[in-house]
Amino acid sequence: MSRYRLQKSLVMIGMMGAGKTAVGMALARLLGVPFVDSDAEIEAAANQSVTELFEEFGEPFFREKEALVLARLLDGPAKVLSTGGGAFLHENNRAMIAEKGLSIWLKADRAILWSRVRHKTTRPLLQVPDPQARLYQLLDEREPIYRQCALIVEAEPQLSVNEMAQKVLQAVLDHPSGLLKQVA
């Protein structure tokens, strides 16, 4: 039995490589709630990888399907939900997340992000001649929108995944929304 009662889903947002999935999974374990990765759900529904969807149908098609999957996931019981880096960019998604969950920006600096994604071949937006410059460009474009989230938690490279999950947990407990309660 969990020591916590979660009223709404916690929605992890941020750049690729920020640790949304790893920290989200650890956070879900701490809370005793399900963890869901929206990109994995999209892949399962389409029976194709995110990269294949981008290549075959383009980013606008992917974003449309992403919004449908987010709506379905947010309608279910409270959970920890990790989203793709671009999901929060769309106003309708931000509104839906604000209504049905709590957005948490796992904010990581450029060096952390680049060190984590530089050898990945599964990032369709980085399949360009200068992926580091593209990553930094995306970060610069997205940061003003990510700042619209409900809660910002700074990633710290010296912390383990479990320690980062504890940091997020404490930030949610301290958040004025009161959507996470400790129970006896």
Backbone as CSV, one residue per row, in Angstrom:
resi,resn,N_x,N_y,N_z,CA_x,CA_y,CA_z,C_x,C_y,C_z
1,MET,0.844,-1.183,0.000,0.000,0.000,0.000,0.890,1.248,0.000
2,SER,0.569,2.205,-0.865,1.364,3.419,-0.981,1.105,4.363,0.193
3,ARG,2.122,5.139,0.523,1.985,6.164,1.555,1.384,7.448,0.983
4,TYR,1.097,7.443,-0.318,0.630,8.648,-0.992,-0.695,8.405,-1.711
5,ARG,-1.480,9.480,-1.809,-2.710,9.440,-2.603,-2.600,10.563,-3.628
6,LEU,-2.587,10.187,-4.890,-2.432,11.120,-5.997,-3.803,11.433,-6.586
7,GLN,-4.148,12.727,-6.634,-5.466,13.154,-7.112,-5.551,13.228,-8.633
8,LYS,-4.462,13.645,-9.271,-4.401,13.797,-10.728,-3.060,13.259,-11.208
9,SER,-2.978,13.026,-12.503,-1.730,12.526,-13.076,-0.624,13.565,-13.005
10,LEU,0.594,13.082,-12.822,1.790,13.907,-12.893,2.362,13.724,-14.290
11,VAL,2.502,14.820,-15.029,2.898,14.760,-16.430,4.292,15.341,-16.581
12,MET,5.244,14.475,-16.886,6.639,14.869,-17.042,6.835,15.454,-18.437
13,ILE,7.324,16.705,-18.484,7.591,17.353,-19.760,9.054,17.771,-19.791
14,GLY,9.536,18.087,-20.981,10.901,18.558,-21.117,11.559,17.971,-22.346
15,MET,12.803,18.328,-22.527,13.561,17.931,-23.700,13.916,16.450,-23.684
16,MET,14.161,15.941,-24.881,14.704,14.593,-25.003,16.012,14.549,-24.231
17,GLY,16.203,13.495,-23.460,17.420,13.357,-22.679,17.346,13.944,-21.280
18,ALA,16.233,14.581,-20.940,16.115,15.190,-19.613,15.939,14.153,-18.511
19,GLY,15.497,12.955,-18.869,15.289,11.901,-17.874,13.829,11.683,-17.524
20,LYS,12.921,12.170,-18.361,11.487,12.070,-18.058,11.042,10.623,-17.839
21,THR,11.513,9.732,-18.678,11.087,8.336,-18.557,11.722,7.664,-17.346
22,ALA,13.027,7.775,-17.205,13.700,7.109,-16.081,13.224,7.657,-14.742
23,VAL,13.189,8.975,-14.606,12.754,9.585,-13.349,11.258,9.332,-13.143
24,GLY,10.486,9.405,-14.217,9.047,9.139,-14.121,8.754,7.731,-13.622
25,MET,9.495,6.749,-14.129,9.297,5.364,-13.668,9.621,5.237,-12.180
26,ALA,10.723,5.846,-11.761,11.110,5.787,-10.343,10.088,6.518,-9.478
27,LEU,9.580,7.643,-9.953,8.563,8.393,-9.221,7.280,7.577,-9.088
28,ALA,6.872,6.929,-10.145,5.669,6.092,-10.101,5.819,4.972,-9.070
29,ARG,7.004,4.372,-9.005,7.257,3.331,-7.999,7.122,3.900,-6.590
30,LEU,7.689,5.090,-6.367,7.595,5.721,-5.046,6.141,5.992,-4.649
31,LEU,5.336,6.365,-5.623,3.942,6.725,-5.358,2.992,5.525,-5.390
32,GLY,3.452,4.417,-5.933,2.586,3.251,-6.057,1.490,3.442,-7.093
33,VAL,1.822,4.170,-8.183,0.859,4.395,-9.263,1.473,3.900,-10.569
34,PRO,0.650,3.720,-11.586,1.199,3.288,-12.880,2.081,4.356,-13.517
35,PHE,3.012,3.897,-14.331,3.822,4.770,-15.168,3.476,4.484,-16.613
36,VAL,3.318,5.547,-17.411,3.041,5.385,-18.832,3.907,6.369,-19.607
37,ASP,4.511,5.898,-20.684,5.282,6.739,-21.589,4.424,6.966,-22.835
38,SER,4.093,8.216,-23.122,3.183,8.494,-24.241,3.771,8.056,-25.583
39,ASP,5.081,8.196,-25.767,5.686,7.748,-27.026,5.540,6.234,-27.191
40,ALA,5.723,5.491,-26.117,5.555,4.033,-26.187,4.108,3.670,-26.512
41,GLU,3.170,4.426,-25.960,1.752,4.177,-26.255,1.436,4.487,-27.721
42,ILE,2.029,5.532,-28.257,1.837,5.881,-29.676,2.401,4.763,-30.546
43,GLU,3.597,4.302,-30.203,4.222,3.226,-30.979,3.377,1.955,-30.948
44,ALA,2.838,1.629,-29.778,2.004,0.425,-29.664,0.730,0.566,-30.493
45,ALA,0.118,1.734,-30.445,-1.127,1.947,-31.197,-0.885,1.903,-32.703
46,ALA,0.238,2.444,-33.142,0.535,2.518,-34.576,1.299,1.303,-35.091
47,ASN,1.836,0.511,-34.169,2.693,-0.616,-34.536,3.885,-0.151,-35.388
48,GLN,4.380,1.061,-35.041,5.544,1.642,-35.696,6.294,2.470,-34.658
49,SER,7.580,2.644,-34.891,8.363,3.486,-33.988,8.068,4.962,-34.266
50,VAL,8.410,5.803,-33.310,8.260,7.246,-33.507,9.049,7.684,-34.740
51,THR,10.262,7.171,-34.885,11.089,7.505,-36.046,10.388,7.121,-37.342
52,GLU,9.815,5.921,-37.384,9.099,5.478,-38.591,7.883,6.356,-38.867
53,LEU,7.165,6.732,-37.825,5.999,7.599,-38.006,6.410,8.959,-38.571
54,PHE,7.487,9.529,-38.042,7.989,10.809,-38.554,8.376,10.671,-40.024
55,GLU,9.109,9.589,-40.350,9.592,9.402,-41.721,8.447,9.179,-42.703
56,GLU,7.483,8.347,-42.313,6.408,7.971,-43.231,5.317,9.031,-43.354
57,PHE,4.972,9.672,-42.230,3.810,10.567,-42.235,4.133,12.028,-41.899
58,GLY,5.304,12.283,-41.328,5.688,13.643,-40.985,5.322,14.020,-39.558
59,GLU,5.923,15.117,-39.096,5.707,15.562,-37.722,4.269,15.999,-37.436
60,PRO,3.589,16.732,-38.352,2.201,17.138,-38.043,1.275,15.945,-37.764
61,PHE,1.419,14.875,-38.549,0.619,13.671,-38.326,0.928,13.083,-36.949
62,PHE,2.234,12.991,-36.642,2.638,12.449,-35.344,2.037,13.267,-34.205
63,ARG,2.117,14.596,-34.295,1.604,15.463,-33.227,0.099,15.303,-33.049
64,GLU,-0.615,15.077,-34.136,-2.065,14.848,-34.062,-2.361,13.561,-33.289
65,LYS,-1.640,12.509,-33.604,-1.832,11.225,-32.905,-1.394,11.325,-31.453
66,GLU,-0.336,12.077,-31.217,0.159,12.288,-29.859,-0.920,12.939,-28.991
67,ALA,-1.613,13.931,-29.534,-2.681,14.618,-28.794,-3.815,13.655,-28.453
68,LEU,-4.166,12.777,-29.370,-5.229,11.794,-29.118,-4.819,10.828,-28.002
69,VAL,-3.579,10.373,-28.045,-3.088,9.454,-27.019,-3.025,10.151,-25.662
70,LEU,-2.554,11.389,-25.631,-2.516,12.135,-24.371,-3.909,12.264,-23.770
71,ALA,-4.891,12.588,-24.604,-6.273,12.735,-24.113,-6.749,11.431,-23.485
72,ARG,-6.468,10.323,-24.139,-6.885,9.015,-23.610,-6.182,8.709,-22.287
73,LEU,-4.897,8.970,-22.230,-4.131,8.662,-21.021,-4.521,9.555,-19.851
74,LEU,-4.815,10.806,-20.122,-5.202,11.728,-19.053,-6.606,11.470,-18.534
75,ASP,-7.423,10.789,-19.330,-8.780,10.454,-18.880,-8.800,9.299,-17.894
76,GLY,-7.754,8.538,-17.834,-7.724,7.378,-16.947,-7.357,7.759,-15.526
77,PRO,-7.142,6.749,-14.690,-6.763,6.985,-13.294,-5.435,7.741,-13.190
78,ALA,-5.199,8.354,-12.037,-3.970,9.114,-11.806,-2.753,8.216,-11.997
79,LYS,-1.745,8.791,-12.648,-0.528,8.044,-12.979,0.614,9.032,-13.138
80,VAL,1.796,8.532,-13.359,2.914,9.350,-13.806,3.026,9.111,-15.304
81,LEU,2.984,10.197,-16.054,2.971,10.140,-17.513,4.166,10.898,-18.062
82,SER,4.997,10.217,-18.833,6.122,10.852,-19.503,5.703,11.174,-20.930
83,THR,5.927,12.423,-21.346,5.538,12.826,-22.695,6.769,13.032,-23.560
84,GLY,6.553,13.030,-24.858,7.622,13.378,-25.781,7.956,14.851,-25.627
85,GLY,9.165,15.229,-26.035,9.640,16.589,-25.852,8.781,17.664,-26.499
86,GLY,8.059,17.316,-27.565,7.244,18.303,-28.265,5.794,18.339,-27.836
87,ALA,5.377,17.435,-27.002,3.950,17.333,-26.648,3.411,18.600,-25.989
88,PHE,4.195,19.213,-25.128,3.733,20.369,-24.357,3.714,21.651,-25.194
89,LEU,4.281,21.598,-26.386,4.367,22.784,-27.231,3.010,23.216,-27.768
90,HIS,2.091,22.300,-27.856,0.794,22.590,-28.466,-0.195,23.058,-27.407
91,GLU,-0.810,24.191,-27.677,-1.690,24.846,-26.709,-2.797,23.925,-26.198
92,ASN,-3.388,23.149,-27.099,-4.469,22.240,-26.672,-3.953,21.193,-25.693
93,ASN,-2.750,20.691,-25.944,-2.157,19.720,-25.025,-1.876,20.361,-23.670
94,ARG,-1.346,21.589,-23.673,-1.074,22.283,-22.409,-2.362,22.474,-21.607
95,ALA,-3.420,22.859,-22.290,-4.704,23.071,-21.604,-5.235,21.763,-21.033
96,MET,-5.134,20.698,-21.808,-5.617,19.388,-21.365,-4.807,18.904,-20.154
97,ILE,-3.500,19.088,-20.210,-2.640,18.676,-19.097,-2.956,19.508,-17.860
98,ALA,-3.146,20.816,-18.025,-3.451,21.690,-16.885,-4.782,21.306,-16.233
99,GLU,-5.738,20.890,-17.034,-7.050,20.522,-16.507,-7.025,19.175,-15.793
100,LYS,-6.283,18.223,-16.341,-6.372,16.850,-15.853,-5.122,16.341,-15.155
101,GLY,-4.119,17.194,-15.013,-2.880,16.743,-14.394,-2.057,17.903,-13.890
102,LEU,-0.836,17.597,-13.528,0.123,18.599,-13.085,1.360,18.439,-13.953
103,SER,1.700,19.486,-14.712,2.871,19.425,-15.588,4.131,19.726,-14.787
104,ILE,5.126,18.871,-14.981,6.404,19.008,-14.286,7.510,19.038,-15.335
105,TRP,8.160,20.187,-15.441,9.276,20.312,-16.375,10.530,19.810,-15.695
106,LEU,11.042,18.704,-16.188,12.332,18.192,-15.739,13.377,18.939,-16.568
107,LYS,13.910,19.998,-15.992,14.773,20.934,-16.705,16.227,20.518,-16.566
108,ALA,16.829,20.209,-17.696,18.238,19.801,-17.721,19.017,20.787,-18.585
109,ASP,20.265,21.037,-18.218,21.059,21.982,-19.008,21.565,21.326,-20.292
110,ARG,22.113,22.170,-21.150,22.566,21.725,-22.479,23.560,20.571,-22.408
111,ALA,24.525,20.674,-21.509,25.570,19.648,-21.430,24.977,18.290,-21.061
112,ILE,24.047,18.279,-20.107,23.401,17.020,-19.717,22.634,16.450,-20.905
113,LEU,21.819,17.283,-21.542,21.008,16.809,-22.664,21.876,16.233,-23.770
114,TRP,22.910,16.965,-24.168,23.755,16.494,-25.258,24.458,15.192,-24.881
115,SER,24.941,15.083,-23.652,25.641,13.861,-23.252,24.712,12.651,-23.301
116,ARG,23.428,12.868,-23.090,22.477,11.752,-23.058,21.916,11.378,-24.427
117,VAL,21.905,12.300,-25.387,21.285,11.987,-26.683,22.287,11.875,-27.825
118,ARG,23.529,12.219,-27.598,24.500,12.318,-28.693,24.707,11.022,-29.465
119,HIS,24.518,9.882,-28.830,24.738,8.606,-29.521,23.433,7.887,-29.861
120,LYS,22.309,8.559,-29.647,21.009,7.932,-29.919,20.654,8.098,-31.390
121,THR,20.167,7.033,-31.976,19.720,7.102,-33.376,18.194,7.088,-33.462
122,THR,17.542,7.129,-32.312,16.082,7.034,-32.276,15.420,8.394,-32.062
123,ARG,16.142,9.468,-32.311,15.614,10.822,-32.134,15.443,11.456,-33.509
124,PRO,14.231,11.378,-34.087,14.064,11.846,-35.475,14.408,13.316,-35.681
125,LEU,14.206,14.159,-34.693,14.498,15.583,-34.862,15.996,15.881,-34.859
126,LEU,16.800,14.887,-34.476,18.251,15.086,-34.452,18.956,14.390,-35.616
127,GLN,18.201,13.885,-36.566,18.801,13.229,-37.727,19.137,14.288,-38.777
128,VAL,20.062,15.151,-38.402,20.489,16.278,-39.237,22.019,16.337,-39.217
129,PRO,22.634,17.128,-40.123,24.104,17.184,-40.156,24.754,17.640,-38.850
130,ASP,24.135,18.573,-38.118,24.708,19.048,-36.856,23.673,18.843,-35.737
131,PRO,23.588,17.623,-35.194,22.556,17.340,-34.198,22.705,18.154,-32.909
132,GLN,23.923,18.492,-32.515,24.110,19.278,-31.295,23.514,20.679,-31.481
133,ALA,23.786,21.309,-32.602,23.219,22.634,-32.868,21.695,22.557,-32.932
134,ARG,21.187,21.497,-33.522,19.725,21.327,-33.612,19.122,21.146,-32.220
135,LEU,19.763,20.353,-31.363,19.280,20.159,-29.996,19.207,21.490,-29.262
136,TYR,20.258,22.286,-29.366,20.296,23.575,-28.679,19.262,24.542,-29.251
137,GLN,19.046,24.475,-30.563,18.018,25.310,-31.194,16.641,24.934,-30.665
138,LEU,16.359,23.628,-30.593,15.079,23.158,-30.060,14.900,23.604,-28.616
139,LEU,15.952,23.495,-27.821,15.882,23.913,-26.428,15.562,25.406,-26.334
140,ASP,16.242,26.222,-27.131,15.988,27.664,-27.120,14.544,27.980,-27.518
141,GLU,14.021,27.254,-28.494,12.644,27.480,-28.955,11.619,27.021,-27.924
142,ARG,11.919,25.937,-27.231,10.931,25.319,-26.347,10.919,25.876,-24.927
143,GLU,12.049,26.363,-24.448,12.107,26.815,-23.051,11.005,27.805,-22.673
144,PRO,10.699,28.822,-23.497,9.622,29.750,-23.102,8.265,29.052,-22.933
145,ILE,8.044,28.015,-23.697,6.772,27.273,-23.580,6.826,26.335,-22.382
146,TYR,7.949,25.654,-22.183,8.088,24.785,-21.017,7.883,25.564,-19.721
147,ARG,8.277,26.832,-19.715,8.127,27.663,-18.510,6.666,27.854,-18.104
148,GLN,5.747,27.543,-18.986,4.322,27.663,-18.682,3.805,26.483,-17.850
149,CYS,4.674,25.563,-17.518,4.280,24.386,-16.746,3.934,24.777,-15.311
150,ALA,3.364,23.842,-14.586,2.975,24.087,-13.192,4.158,24.020,-12.232
151,LEU,5.170,23.227,-12.566,6.260,22.970,-11.629,7.555,22.717,-12.413
152,ILE,8.630,23.352,-11.986,9.943,23.144,-12.608,10.848,22.458,-11.594
153,VAL,11.473,21.361,-12.017,12.447,20.663,-11.178,13.741,20.562,-11.984
154,GLU,14.789,21.146,-11.426,16.100,21.155,-12.094,16.768,19.791,-11.973
155,ALA,17.176,19.246,-13.113,17.939,17.999,-13.117,19.335,18.279,-12.559
156,GLU,19.833,17.368,-11.765,21.171,17.492,-11.196,21.962,16.239,-11.586
157,PRO,23.012,16.419,-12.383,23.730,15.254,-12.908,24.349,14.369,-11.844
158,GLN,24.638,14.920,-10.660,25.263,14.105,-9.615,24.246,13.228,-8.885
159,LEU,22.966,13.481,-9.084,21.929,12.671,-8.426,21.611,11.431,-9.246
160,SER,21.352,10.335,-8.565,20.910,9.121,-9.249,19.465,9.313,-9.703
161,VAL,18.983,8.403,-10.506,17.586,8.455,-10.962,16.643,8.443,-9.763
162,ASN,16.916,7.575,-8.786,16.047,7.502,-7.605,16.103,8.778,-6.774
163,GLU,17.282,9.383,-6.688,17.391,10.648,-5.959,16.646,11.774,-6.682
164,MET,16.699,11.758,-8.008,15.936,12.752,-8.770,14.437,12.528,-8.577
165,ALA,14.009,11.268,-8.534,12.591,10.976,-8.297,12.171,11.494,-6.926
166,GLN,13.036,11.336,-5.935,12.760,11.866,-4.589,12.650,13.395,-4.630
167,LYS,13.511,14.032,-5.407,13.476,15.484,-5.538,12.154,15.933,-6.163
168,VAL,11.716,15.234,-7.205,10.430,15.561,-7.842,9.290,15.316,-6.857
169,LEU,9.335,14.201,-6.157,8.303,13.889,-5.171,8.181,15.019,-4.148
170,GLN,9.299,15.478,-3.623,9.266,16.557,-2.630,8.693,17.835,-3.232
171,ALA,9.055,18.141,-4.472,8.537,19.340,-5.137,7.020,19.250,-5.316
172,VAL,6.518,18.067,-5.631,5.063,17.886,-5.786,4.381,18.005,-4.428
173,LEU,4.971,17.404,-3.397,4.398,17.528,-2.054,4.346,18.987,-1.601
174,ASP,5.347,19.773,-1.989,5.419,21.180,-1.598,4.553,22.085,-2.472
175,HIS,4.081,21.582,-3.599,3.317,22.398,-4.552,1.960,22.775,-3.957
176,PRO,1.517,24.001,-4.153,0.248,24.450,-3.551,-1.009,23.766,-4.082
177,SER,-0.892,22.987,-5.151,-2.078,22.312,-5.693,-2.673,21.318,-4.701
178,GLY,-1.812,20.748,-3.856,-2.279,19.759,-2.891,-2.788,18.479,-3.520
179,LEU,-2.378,18.201,-4.755,-2.926,17.013,-5.413,-2.261,15.722,-4.987
180,LEU,-1.182,15.837,-4.217,-0.538,14.660,-3.667,-0.564,14.751,-2.161
181,LYS,-1.153,13.754,-1.539,-1.285,13.719,-0.071,-0.540,12.514,0.473
182,GLN,0.107,12.720,1.607,0.681,11.589,2.321,-0.422,11.008,3.212
183,VAL,-0.513,9.697,3.221,-1.504,9.014,4.038,-0.791,8.116,5.034
184,ALA,-1.450,7.857,6.127,-0.855,7.036,7.189,-0.738,5.596,6.787
